[in-house]
Amino acid sequence: MSGTMLCPGCGAVVPDVTELRADHLYVGAAPGCWASYTELIGRQMADPGLLEARMLSVDVYMAQHPGVAGRQASQSVWGHLIGLCLALEFGFDGIASARAKALVAAPNATFDWLEPPASLGPVTVLDILATMTPEEHRARVERWAVSVWAAWAPHAEEIRKRAKGLVEQ
């Protein structure tokens, strides 16, 4: 390893590693941050009690690493922010949120670019990896979700409106 770098998405100090992604390059994450995220998802998949935390973590991480304006990044950010809204404001569980988001991601759907806020929240994937118990893990994922959703507050009404359409279906 050749040192550390700041992740352009979440601002965490992460290992400066070689990029290993062949896909998801539209996600605005440093390679070391993406490696931490894949480690997190692996831990969550190994514990069936963390299913809800895993589903929420995907939305949080992607919303915290929006990348740059473009069709794929815009669709990703919108979908994951709608997922956060459904979970935090409408009480959807992970499965219900995934079903609703599938309706938003229709092939002909269009999404304007949402200009990311200067800060995308103080909690990062590294904070979740530092947890020791499933209870602490779930609580910290929830705090991560709340902090990222709060960071996107300038766009919350737009996102809420689209999410509300899914709730009413």
Buried (B, 14 or more C-beta within 10 A) or exposed (E): EEEBBBBBBBBBBBBBBEEEEEEBEBBBBBBBBBBBBEEBBEBBEEEEEBBBBBBBBBBBBBBBBBBEEEEEBBBBBBBBBBBBBBBBBBEBEBEBBBEBBEEBEEEEEEBEBBEBBEEBBBBBBBBBBEBEEEEEBBEBBBBBBBBBBBBBEEBBEBBBEBBBEBBEE
